[in-house]
Amino acid sequence: MADVKECPMCGETMKLREREITDRVPGSTETKTSKFREWVCPECDYFEEAEED
């Protein structure tokens, strides 16, 4: 998969970013970490989740 994509809103080049989110499980000290990838446009702040291969 390429690391660039055209933004459907403004036509600028989007970039693929990997994000990691850590959530605390309510009522305990346990945490859950999730990783996901998303396309982000730096010009208009449009974003969408990347499809998995």
C-alpha positions, 0 to 999 in steps of 0.5 A: 500500500502506498503512503500517499493518497489524494484527499477527496475534499480538497485534492491535496496529498494525504499521509498515512499515520499510525496511531495508538490509543490507550484506554483505562478499563472502568472499575480497574487499573487495567488499560487497553491499547489499540493501534490503527492506521488512518489517512490524514490531510494536513490541509483541510483536516479530513481523515479516514480509517485505512483499509486493512490488506 
